[in-house]
Amino acid sequence: MSRADSQQISLLFNQHGARVYRRALRLLGNPADAEEATQEIFIRVFRAAGSFRQQSQMTTWLYQITTNYCLNHIRDRSRRTALHEEHVAPLADDGSRTEAVSPDDLVLLRRLLADADERQAAAAVYVFLDGMSHEEAASVLGVSKRTVGNLLERFQEWVNARTAGGTEETPPPPPPPERKSSGFLGFGRRRS
C-alpha cells in the first residue's frame, strides 16, 4: 500500500469512522466487535472504491456496507454458536446447566436477523431499528417503496411463524416485555 493510499484511508476514516463505529456497535452490541468491524469495513471500502457510484452520497454507501457487513457477522456468529452448542457444549455439560434467561429485545432481534432472508433483514434493520421511512429505506436498498413494504411484510410473517408455536428442537424465544412503543419488537417507529 502506497503512502497516498494510506493517507486516503486515514482521511476517510477521520471523516466517517465514528459514524461507522456507532452503526456497527448498534447492530453488533459489542464494542470489540464494532471496532474490528469498523477496521474491516474501511479496508473493504478502500478496496471497493472503484465501485462507488457518484449518484449516491459517500455516507449512504458506507451505511450500506456497514449494515451488510454487520448482518453477515451476526449470521457467522450465529452459525459458530450453533456448532459450539451442537458439538462442544454436550461434552462439557454436567447436567447442572440451565437455559439462559430471556434475552432483551435487541438480542432477540439479532438472533432473528441471523437466520432471516438478507434483503428482508436489511429492510427490517433500516425501518424497525433505524426508524427510516419506507421511502428512505427504498433509497438505500435501491428498490421501490412498495418492495420495502413487501419485504417487511414477509419478514414479519416469517418472525411470527418463528416465534409462535415453534418446534420441539428450537423452542420459540419468550415474548418481549410489554412496551408502549410502536414498531417491530418495540424498536423505533414504523413510518410509511
C-alpha positions as CSV (number, residue, x, y, z in Angstrom):
1,M,0.0,0.0,0.0
2,S,1.4,3.3,-1.0
3,R,1.7,6.3,1.2
4,A,-1.0,8.1,-0.8
5,D,-3.3,5.1,-0.3
6,S,-2.6,5.1,3.4
7,Q,-3.4,8.8,3.6
8,Q,-6.7,8.3,1.7
9,I,-7.8,5.6,4.2
10,S,-6.8,7.9,7.1
11,L,-8.8,10.8,5.7
12,L,-11.9,8.7,5.0
13,F,-11.6,7.2,8.5
14,N,-11.3,10.6,10.1
15,Q,-14.4,11.8,8.3
16,H,-16.6,8.8,8.8
17,G,-15.0,6.4,11.3
18,A,-17.1,7.4,14.3
19,R,-20.4,7.1,12.3
20,V,-19.4,3.6,11.1
21,Y,-18.4,2.5,14.6
22,R,-21.7,3.7,16.1
23,R,-23.6,1.9,13.4
24,A,-21.6,-1.3,13.9
25,L,-21.9,-1.0,17.7
26,R,-25.7,-0.6,17.4
27,L,-26.0,-3.7,15.3
28,L,-23.4,-5.9,16.9
29,G,-23.9,-4.8,20.5
30,N,-20.2,-5.4,21.4
31,P,-17.5,-2.7,21.4
32,A,-14.7,-5.1,20.5
33,D,-16.7,-6.5,17.6
34,A,-17.7,-3.0,16.5
35,E,-14.0,-1.8,16.5
36,E,-13.0,-4.9,14.5
37,A,-15.9,-4.4,12.1
38,T,-15.0,-0.7,11.6
39,Q,-11.4,-1.5,10.7
40,E,-12.5,-4.3,8.3
41,I,-15.2,-2.1,6.7
42,F,-12.7,0.7,5.9
43,I,-10.3,-1.8,4.4
44,R,-13.2,-3.1,2.2
45,V,-14.3,0.4,1.3
46,F,-10.8,1.2,0.1
47,R,-10.6,-2.0,-2.0
48,A,-14.1,-1.3,-3.4
49,A,-13.6,2.4,-4.0
50,G,-13.9,1.9,-7.8
51,S,-17.4,0.6,-7.4
52,F,-18.6,3.7,-5.6
53,R,-21.3,5.3,-7.7
54,Q,-21.2,9.1,-7.6
55,Q,-25.0,9.2,-7.8
56,S,-25.2,8.3,-4.1
57,Q,-23.5,10.0,-1.2
58,M,-20.4,8.5,0.5
59,T,-22.3,8.3,3.8
60,T,-25.1,6.3,2.2
61,W,-22.6,3.9,0.6
62,L,-20.7,3.5,3.9
63,Y,-24.0,2.9,5.7
64,Q,-25.0,0.1,3.3
65,I,-21.5,-1.6,3.5
66,T,-21.6,-1.3,7.3
67,T,-25.1,-2.8,7.6
68,N,-24.3,-5.7,5.2
69,Y,-21.0,-6.4,7.0
70,C,-22.7,-6.5,10.4
71,L,-25.6,-8.7,9.2
72,N,-23.1,-11.1,7.8
73,H,-21.1,-11.0,11.0
74,I,-24.2,-11.8,13.0
75,R,-25.0,-14.7,10.8
76,D,-21.5,-16.1,11.1
77,R,-21.6,-15.7,14.8
78,S,-24.9,-17.5,15.0
79,R,-23.5,-20.4,12.9
80,R,-20.5,-20.7,15.2
81,T,-22.7,-20.6,18.3
82,A,-24.9,-23.4,16.8
83,L,-21.9,-25.5,16.0
84,H,-20.5,-25.0,19.5
85,E,-23.8,-25.9,21.1
86,E,-24.1,-29.0,18.9
87,H,-20.6,-30.3,19.3
88,V,-18.7,-28.8,22.2
89,A,-21.3,-27.9,24.8
90,P,-22.6,-31.5,25.3
91,L,-19.1,-32.6,26.2
92,A,-18.9,-30.0,29.0
93,D,-22.5,-30.4,30.2
94,D,-22.6,-31.9,33.7
95,G,-26.4,-31.8,33.9
96,S,-26.4,-28.6,36.0
97,R,-26.7,-26.3,33.1
98,T,-29.9,-24.3,32.9
99,E,-31.3,-22.4,29.9
100,A,-30.5,-18.8,29.6
101,V,-32.9,-16.2,30.9
102,S,-35.0,-14.5,28.3
103,P,-32.8,-12.1,26.1
104,D,-33.7,-8.5,25.8
105,D,-35.4,-7.3,22.6
106,L,-32.2,-6.3,20.8
107,V,-30.6,-9.7,21.4
108,L,-33.7,-11.4,20.1
109,L,-33.7,-9.2,17.0
110,R,-30.1,-10.0,16.3
111,R,-30.8,-13.7,16.6
112,L,-33.8,-13.4,14.2
113,L,-31.7,-11.4,11.8
114,A,-29.0,-14.0,11.7
115,D,-31.5,-16.5,10.1
116,A,-33.6,-14.2,8.1
117,D,-33.5,-13.6,4.3
118,E,-30.8,-11.0,3.7
119,R,-33.0,-8.4,1.9
120,Q,-35.8,-8.8,4.4
121,A,-33.3,-8.4,7.2
122,A,-31.8,-5.3,5.7
123,A,-35.2,-3.7,5.2
124,A,-36.2,-4.6,8.8
125,V,-33.0,-3.0,10.2
126,Y,-33.5,0.2,8.3
127,V,-37.1,0.6,9.1
128,F,-37.6,-1.0,12.6
129,L,-34.2,-0.4,14.2
130,D,-33.1,2.8,12.5
131,G,-36.5,4.4,12.2
132,M,-36.3,5.1,8.5
133,S,-39.4,5.7,6.4
134,H,-40.2,3.1,3.7
135,E,-39.1,5.7,1.2
136,E,-35.7,6.3,2.9
137,A,-35.1,2.5,3.1
138,A,-36.1,2.1,-0.5
139,S,-33.5,4.7,-1.5
140,V,-30.7,3.0,0.5
141,L,-31.6,-0.5,-0.8
142,G,-32.1,0.6,-4.3
143,V,-35.7,-0.7,-4.6
144,S,-39.2,0.8,-4.7
145,K,-41.1,1.8,-1.6
146,R,-43.6,-0.9,-2.4
147,T,-40.8,-3.5,-2.4
148,V,-39.7,-2.4,1.0
149,G,-43.3,-2.8,2.3
150,N,-43.4,-6.3,0.8
151,L,-40.0,-7.2,2.3
152,L,-41.2,-6.0,5.7
153,E,-44.5,-7.9,5.4
154,R,-42.7,-11.2,4.6
155,F,-40.1,-10.5,7.4
156,Q,-42.9,-10.0,9.9
157,E,-44.7,-13.1,8.7
158,W,-41.5,-15.1,9.0
159,V,-40.8,-13.8,12.5
160,N,-44.4,-14.5,13.6
161,A,-44.0,-18.1,12.3
162,R,-40.7,-18.5,14.1
163,T,-41.8,-17.1,17.4
164,A,-45.3,-18.5,17.6
165,G,-45.7,-22.3,18.2
166,G,-42.1,-23.2,17.2
167,T,-40.9,-26.8,17.3
168,E,-39.6,-29.2,19.9
169,E,-36.0,-28.8,18.7
170,T,-36.0,-25.0,18.8
171,P,-38.4,-23.5,21.2
172,P,-39.6,-20.0,20.4
173,P,-38.0,-17.2,22.3
174,P,-40.1,-15.7,25.0
175,P,-42.2,-12.7,24.1
176,P,-40.5,-9.3,24.7
177,P,-41.6,-7.2,27.7
178,E,-44.7,-5.1,27.3
179,R,-43.9,-1.6,26.0
180,K,-45.9,1.4,24.8
181,S,-43.7,1.7,21.8
182,S,-44.6,1.1,18.2
183,G,-42.7,-0.8,15.5
184,F,-41.2,-4.2,15.4
185,L,-40.4,-5.5,18.8
186,G,-40.7,-2.0,20.1
187,F,-37.8,-0.6,18.1
188,G,-38.2,2.7,16.5
189,R,-41.2,4.0,14.7
190,R,-42.6,2.5,11.6
191,R,-43.3,5.3,9.2
192,S,-45.0,4.6,5.9
